[in-house]
Amino acid sequence: MDDAEVIKNIDKLVEREHALRHQHTSGEGLSADERTELDRLEVQLDQCWDLLRRRRALRDAGEDPDATTVRDADTVEHYQQ
């Protein structure tokens, strides 16, 4: 997956996240399945942003950005900055 594909995936995930958040704030509320989907979207977005940052860092260091892959949700969600 190259940077353009990661960004395209981020855009798709953000669009769905915004739709769910709009539904929630417009008074319609979210079903249990939609809430689960929203939680999953947030994790997937974190994974995509993490992947994009690491790809860019590798490229900036003169290394192959394709050498990195998506990290598991537990790693990304518990990363200490």
Backbone as ProteinMPNN parsed JSONL, in Angstrom:
{"seq_chain_A": "MDDAEVIKNIDKLVEREHALRHQHTSGEGLSADERTELDRLEVQLDQCWDLLRRRRALRDAGEDPDATTVRDADTVEHYQQ", "coords_chain_A": {"N_chain_A": [[0.853, -1.173, 0.0], [0.72, 2.109, -0.985], [1.48, 5.6, -0.159], [-0.572, 7.213, -1.25], [-2.697, 5.423, -1.413], [-3.073, 4.869, 1.3], [-3.862, 7.399, 2.205], [-6.206, 7.697, 0.718], [-7.737, 5.673, 1.874], [-7.887, 6.673, 4.487], [-9.42, 8.971, 3.988], [-11.846, 7.79, 3.189], [-12.572, 6.411, 5.531], [-12.816, 8.58, 7.318], [-14.944, 9.955, 6.165], [-17.08, 8.167, 6.608], [-16.988, 8.081, 9.402], [-17.644, 10.742, 10.013], [-20.267, 10.8, 9.037], [-21.55, 9.03, 10.801], [-21.114, 10.379, 13.242], [-22.503, 12.739, 12.734], [-25.079, 11.745, 12.501], [-25.41, 10.901, 15.126], [-25.241, 13.335, 16.573], [-27.347, 14.723, 15.523], [-29.599, 13.949, 16.727], [-30.65, 11.516, 16.062], [-29.331, 9.381, 17.108], [-27.304, 6.444, 17.775], [-27.265, 3.048, 16.851], [-26.434, 0.005, 18.61], [-24.786, -1.507, 16.963], [-23.874, 0.477, 15.206], [-22.465, 2.108, 16.958], [-20.444, 0.359, 17.683], [-19.269, 0.12, 15.16], [-18.348, 2.758, 14.85], [-16.439, 2.897, 16.9], [-14.646, 0.999, 15.897], [-13.905, 2.253, 13.509], [-12.494, 4.459, 14.511], [-10.222, 3.221, 15.583], [-9.16, 2.052, 13.264], [-8.574, 4.366, 11.829], [-6.576, 5.477, 13.473], [-4.636, 3.488, 13.086], [-4.12, 3.789, 10.34], [-3.138, 6.456, 10.201], [-0.869, 6.151, 11.788], [0.578, 4.309, 10.22], [1.01, 5.878, 7.907], [2.599, 7.979, 8.962], [4.865, 6.507, 9.781], [5.709, 5.454, 7.308], [6.427, 7.828, 5.998], [8.487, 8.691, 7.675], [10.391, 6.665, 7.319], [10.95, 7.045, 4.585], [12.023, 9.645, 4.677], [14.328, 9.067, 6.046], [15.765, 7.826, 4.16], [15.171, 5.211, 3.707], [13.284, 2.248, 2.767], [9.915, 2.802, 2.41], [8.03, 0.844, 2.079], [8.77, -1.133, 3.73], [7.434, -1.215, 6.072], [4.464, -2.121, 7.883], [0.928, -2.233, 8.671], [0.345, -1.689, 12.061], [-0.783, -3.676, 14.854], [-3.968, -3.189, 16.476], [-3.865, -2.98, 19.279], [-1.246, -2.141, 19.815], [-1.161, 0.357, 18.509], [-3.217, 1.751, 19.793], [-2.328, 1.942, 22.397], [-0.043, 3.377, 22.379], [2.502, 5.363, 23.666], [3.054, 8.778, 23.685]], "CA_chain_A": [[0.0, 0.0, 0.0], [1.526, 3.331, -1.023], [0.926, 6.72, 0.602], [-1.837, 7.649, -1.847], [-3.727, 4.459, -1.003], [-3.33, 5.08, 2.728], [-4.63, 8.641, 2.313], [-7.544, 7.405, 0.19], [-8.408, 4.892, 2.908], [-8.179, 7.613, 5.57], [-10.543, 9.803, 3.546], [-13.051, 6.958, 3.219], [-12.907, 6.17, 6.931], [-13.248, 9.852, 7.9], [-16.282, 10.236, 5.633], [-18.043, 7.328, 7.344], [-16.98, 8.538, 10.789], [-18.418, 11.992, 10.068], [-21.678, 10.463, 8.851], [-22.046, 8.464, 12.059], [-21.125, 11.434, 14.262], [-23.601, 13.644, 12.4], [-26.301, 11.03, 12.883], [-25.48, 10.905, 16.593], [-25.484, 14.685, 17.094], [-28.593, 15.275, 14.988], [-30.709, 13.44, 17.527], [-31.069, 10.183, 15.632], [-28.668, 8.394, 17.94], [-26.624, 5.339, 17.115], [-27.576, 1.702, 17.338], [-25.269, -0.665, 19.194], [-23.909, -1.869, 15.848], [-23.253, 1.704, 14.7], [-21.482, 2.525, 17.965], [-19.32, -0.565, 17.493], [-18.617, 0.523, 13.916], [-17.636, 4.004, 15.114], [-15.244, 2.535, 17.668], [-13.741, 0.315, 14.976], [-13.397, 3.276, 12.598], [-11.493, 5.255, 15.228], [-9.011, 2.41, 15.667], [-8.617, 1.941, 11.913], [-7.969, 5.663, 11.504], [-5.305, 5.554, 14.2], [-3.694, 2.604, 12.42], [-3.74, 4.391, 9.054], [-2.265, 7.616, 10.453], [0.403, 5.608, 12.269], [1.267, 3.757, 9.064], [1.448, 6.976, 7.053], [3.732, 8.647, 9.635], [6.048, 5.638, 9.732], [6.165, 5.409, 5.911], [7.106, 9.099, 5.716], [9.74, 8.714, 8.436], [11.338, 5.792, 6.626], [11.353, 7.717, 3.338], [12.901, 10.758, 5.053], [15.596, 8.492, 6.497], [16.398, 7.175, 3.028], [14.86, 3.781, 3.726], [12.124, 1.819, 1.979], [8.66, 2.932, 3.155], [7.268, -0.396, 1.968], [9.276, -2.074, 4.725], [6.576, -1.179, 7.243], [3.094, -2.586, 7.695], [-0.026, -1.761, 9.677], [0.54, -2.299, 13.375], [-2.023, -4.155, 15.443], [-4.76, -2.173, 17.174], [-3.408, -2.821, 20.663], [-0.02, -1.339, 19.784], [-1.48, 1.73, 18.109], [-4.102, 2.39, 20.768], [-1.649, 2.129, 23.675], [1.228, 4.02, 22.107], [2.783, 6.518, 24.527], [3.733, 9.832, 22.948]], "C_chain_A": [[0.902, 1.239, 0.0], [0.811, 4.462, -0.285], [-0.431, 7.164, 0.064], [-2.974, 6.718, -1.463], [-4.081, 4.614, 0.47], [-4.196, 6.325, 2.914], [-6.057, 8.435, 1.807], [-8.358, 6.624, 1.22], [-8.788, 5.781, 4.092], [-9.397, 8.459, 5.208], [-11.866, 9.045, 3.62], [-13.525, 6.726, 4.656], [-13.435, 7.438, 7.606], [-14.661, 10.194, 7.434], [-17.344, 9.439, 6.392], [-18.119, 7.757, 8.807], [-17.816, 9.807, 10.93], [-19.901, 11.724, 9.912], [-22.274, 9.908, 10.147], [-22.118, 9.526, 13.156], [-22.25, 12.43, 14.005], [-24.942, 13.012, 12.794], [-26.494, 11.086, 14.392], [-25.86, 12.289, 17.126], [-26.772, 15.302, 16.571], [-29.813, 14.732, 15.707], [-31.184, 12.058, 17.132], [-30.483, 9.096, 16.533], [-28.026, 7.302, 17.108], [-27.092, 4.028, 17.715], [-26.299, 1.12, 17.939], [-24.277, -1.049, 18.094], [-23.184, -0.652, 15.292], [-22.207, 2.222, 15.674], [-20.228, 1.65, 17.869], [-18.543, -0.207, 16.241], [-17.798, 1.793, 14.12], [-16.355, 3.742, 15.902], [-14.198, 1.883, 16.769], [-13.112, 1.298, 13.989], [-12.293, 4.096, 13.257], [-10.167, 4.507, 15.32], [-8.358, 2.301, 14.29], [-7.971, 3.253, 11.473], [-6.631, 5.834, 12.205], [-4.25, 4.681, 13.529], [-3.214, 3.207, 11.095], [-2.811, 5.584, 9.251], [-0.897, 7.163, 10.935], [1.221, 5.069, 11.103], [1.815, 4.868, 8.169], [2.643, 7.708, 7.66], [5.002, 7.806, 9.547], [6.589, 5.513, 8.316], [6.953, 6.676, 5.581], [8.445, 9.176, 6.441], [10.795, 7.833, 7.769], [11.852, 6.45, 5.347], [12.333, 8.843, 3.652], [14.274, 10.27, 5.502], [16.324, 7.764, 5.374], [16.154, 5.681, 2.963], [13.581, 3.506, 2.944], [10.839, 1.933, 2.801], [7.798, 1.679, 3.082], [7.721, -1.446, 2.978], [8.397, -2.115, 5.973], [5.168, -1.643, 6.883], [2.208, -2.006, 8.796], [0.259, -2.478, 10.99], [-0.809, -2.709, 13.954], [-2.68, -3.054, 16.284], [-4.247, -1.93, 18.587], [-2.159, -1.953, 20.734], [-0.337, 0.12, 19.506], [-2.3, 2.452, 19.181], [-3.408, 2.643, 22.113], [-0.272, 2.755, 23.52], [1.386, 5.265, 22.984], [3.563, 7.559, 23.734], [4.648, 10.606, 23.846]], "O_chain_A": [[1.747, 1.397, 0.882], [-0.325, 4.3, 0.16], [-1.34, 7.457, 0.84], [-4.092, 7.17, -1.214], [-5.247, 4.503, 0.849], [-5.153, 6.308, 3.689], [-7.007, 8.942, 2.403], [-9.544, 6.895, 1.409], [-9.885, 5.656, 4.637], [-10.299, 8.639, 6.026], [-12.879, 9.59, 4.057], [-14.714, 6.829, 4.958], [-14.392, 7.378, 8.378], [-15.479, 10.67, 8.221], [-18.382, 9.981, 6.77], [-19.205, 7.79, 9.386], [-18.607, 9.929, 11.865], [-20.716, 12.356, 10.584], [-23.381, 10.282, 10.535], [-23.084, 9.563, 13.917], [-22.881, 12.912, 14.946], [-25.818, 13.676, 13.349], [-27.606, 11.294, 14.876], [-26.698, 12.405, 18.021], [-27.243, 16.301, 17.116], [-30.943, 15.032, 15.324], [-32.04, 11.485, 17.806], [-31.071, 8.027, 16.695], [-28.19, 7.249, 15.889], [-27.289, 3.912, 18.924], [-25.217, 1.685, 17.786], [-23.066, -0.929, 18.278], [-22.006, -0.737, 14.944], [-21.165, 2.725, 15.252], [-19.103, 2.142, 17.962], [-17.313, -0.224, 16.242], [-16.678, 1.895, 13.619], [-15.307, 4.31, 15.594], [-13.009, 2.182, 16.871], [-11.928, 1.191, 13.67], [-11.275, 4.392, 12.631], [-9.105, 5.105, 15.151], [-7.141, 2.442, 14.165], [-6.93, 3.242, 10.816], [-5.661, 6.287, 11.596], [-3.094, 5.088, 13.413], [-2.028, 3.136, 10.774], [-1.809, 5.712, 8.548], [0.122, 7.727, 10.537], [2.418, 5.338, 11.004], [2.961, 4.799, 7.725], [3.599, 8.025, 6.952], [6.083, 8.328, 9.274], [7.805, 5.469, 8.128], [8.016, 6.61, 4.963], [9.426, 9.67, 5.886], [11.96, 8.22, 7.671], [13.049, 6.414, 5.063], [13.354, 8.986, 2.979], [15.268, 10.98, 5.353], [17.372, 7.158, 5.597], [16.851, 4.964, 2.245], [12.889, 4.429, 2.516], [10.69, 1.225, 3.797], [6.93, 1.472, 3.931], [7.129, -2.521, 3.071], [8.598, -2.964, 6.841], [4.745, -1.564, 5.73], [2.694, -1.369, 9.73], [0.397, -3.701, 11.033], [-1.847, -2.158, 13.588], [-2.02, -2.119, 16.737], [-4.201, -0.786, 19.039], [-2.036, -1.117, 21.629], [0.161, 1.012, 20.192], [-2.086, 3.637, 19.435], [-3.868, 3.481, 22.889], [0.563, 2.673, 24.42], [0.497, 6.115, 23.03], [4.616, 7.255, 23.173], [5.309, 11.541, 23.397]]}, "name": "protein", "num_of_chains": 1, "seq": "MDDAEVIKNIDKLVEREHALRHQHTSGEGLSADERTELDRLEVQLDQCWDLLRRRRALRDAGEDPDATTVRDADTVEHYQQ"}
